[in-house]
């Protein structure tokens, strides 16, 4: 990165919209050509959410695509 405010910083590059693994994994398998394998994992489902607020505020970043497009 060449932006002076980026020096020494770490940024999350995340979509604005929250996406579920169930939505994303089939598309990722299609794009990569890897097979989609269903696996049962007992217990409570884990959900992750990232924020791109820091890179927006410091560098003016604006996503041009959604995660699924």
N, C-alpha and C positions, 0 to 999 in steps of 0.2 A: 504494500500500500504506500502511496506517496503523499497522502493527506497528512499534514503536520500534526494534527490531533490524534492520529492513529498510532504514533510512536509509543511503544511500550504498553499498548492496550491489548486486551483480548475481547473479541466480540462474538456473540451468538448470531449466526445467520439463520434466522427462523422465519417461517411464514407468518403473516398476520392472522391467518385463520388456524384454528385448532383442528388437527386431523387425527383420526383414530387409526391404529395399526391395521384394523380390519379393512379400512379403505385403502391404505397406502401399500400394503404388502403385495396384493395382487398386481397392482400397477408396476411396482418395482420388479417383480418377477418377470412381467411382460417385457419391460425395457431391457433388463439384463440378460434375459434368456435362461435364468435359473428356474428350476422347478419350484412350484408352490407346494409345500408339505404342511399338512395340518398336524399340529402337536397339541395334545391335551396337557395342560399344566394345572394341577390342583391349586386351590387357594384364590385369594382375591387378585383381580387383574390390576396390574400396575399401569398407571398413566403418567406420562411426562408432558410437560408444557415448557417451552422455551420462550424467552422474550427477546425481541430485537429492538427494544426501546433505547438501549445505550447507543447502538450504531446509528439509529435514526437521529437521536439528539446530538451526538458529537459530530457525525459526518454527513448528516442529511440523507442517509440511505433510505431508499424506498424500493420495496420489492416490485419487480416487474411481472412476476408470475406467481400464481398460487402453487401450493405444493403438488397438487394433482394435475396441473396444466403443463 
